[in-house]
Amino acid sequence: MKTTAGLWIDHRKAVIVVAIILIAIGIVAFAYQGITYTTREKVVDFGPIQMTTEKTKTLPLPPIVGAVTLVGGIVLLVMGRKNG
């Protein structure tokens, strides 16, 4: 298959690379179970006096997301090798 940039891409190799990336994302999703980030908010802004606070928030990541991503990556990996 030839891309618009003029580069040749082997379809099987591309599928295997995507499968490996999905497997890695699935493992990370299982390991962390969520994404934690910190935000800063102004509490007081009164002339030269300013006070801020840092709040830690967590975006939960259900285990099913990791499972679906991991299984999808494994299926793609098996199919990519079988078609080759």
C-alpha positions in Angstrom: 0.0 0.0 0.0 1.4 3.4 -0.9 0.6 6.4 1.3 0.1 10.0 0.1 3.6 10.8 1.3 5.0 8.3 -1.1 6.1 5.9 1.6 5.4 2.2 1.4 3.7 0.6 4.4 3.2 -3.1 5.0 -0.4 -3.5 6.2 0.5 -6.4 8.4 3.3 -4.5 10.2 1.0 -1.6 10.8 -1.6 -3.8 12.3 1.0 -5.4 14.6 2.3 -2.0 15.7 -1.2 -0.8 16.5 -1.9 -4.1 18.4 1.2 -3.6 20.5 0.3 0.0 21.3 -3.2 -1.1 22.4 -1.8 -3.9 24.6 0.5 -1.4 26.3 -2.4 1.1 26.9 -4.5 -1.8 28.3 -1.7 -2.8 30.8 -1.2 0.9 31.9 -5.0 1.3 32.3 -5.1 -1.8 34.6 -2.1 -0.6 36.6 -3.2 3.0 37.2 -7.1 2.7 37.3 -7.3 6.5 36.8 -5.6 9.7 35.8 -4.7 12.2 38.6 -4.0 15.8 37.9 -3.6 19.0 39.9 -5.3 22.4 39.3 -4.7 25.8 40.9 -7.6 28.0 41.8 -7.5 31.6 43.2 -9.1 31.8 46.6 -8.5 35.4 47.4 -7.7 38.2 44.9 -7.9 41.4 46.9 -5.5 44.0 45.5 -1.9 43.0 46.2 -3.1 40.1 48.3 -3.6 36.9 46.3 -4.0 33.3 47.6 -4.2 30.2 45.5 -4.9 26.6 46.4 -4.0 23.4 44.6 -6.6 20.8 44.2 -5.9 17.2 43.2 -8.5 15.6 41.0 -8.8 12.1 39.8 -10.5 11.0 36.6 -11.4 7.3 37.3 -10.7 4.8 34.6 -12.9 1.7 34.9 -11.1 -1.7 34.6 -13.4 -2.6 31.7 -11.6 0.1 29.6 -8.3 -1.6 30.3 -9.8 -5.1 29.6 -11.4 -4.1 26.3 -8.2 -2.3 25.1 -6.0 -5.3 26.1 -8.3 -7.9 24.5 -8.6 -5.7 21.3 -4.8 -5.5 21.1 -4.4 -9.2 21.5 -7.0 -10.0 18.9 -5.4 -7.6 16.4 -2.0 -9.1 17.1 -3.3 -12.7 16.5 -5.1 -11.6 13.3 -2.1 -9.6 12.1 0.2 -12.6 12.4 -2.4 -15.0 11.0 -2.9 -12.9 7.8 0.8 -12.7 7.2 
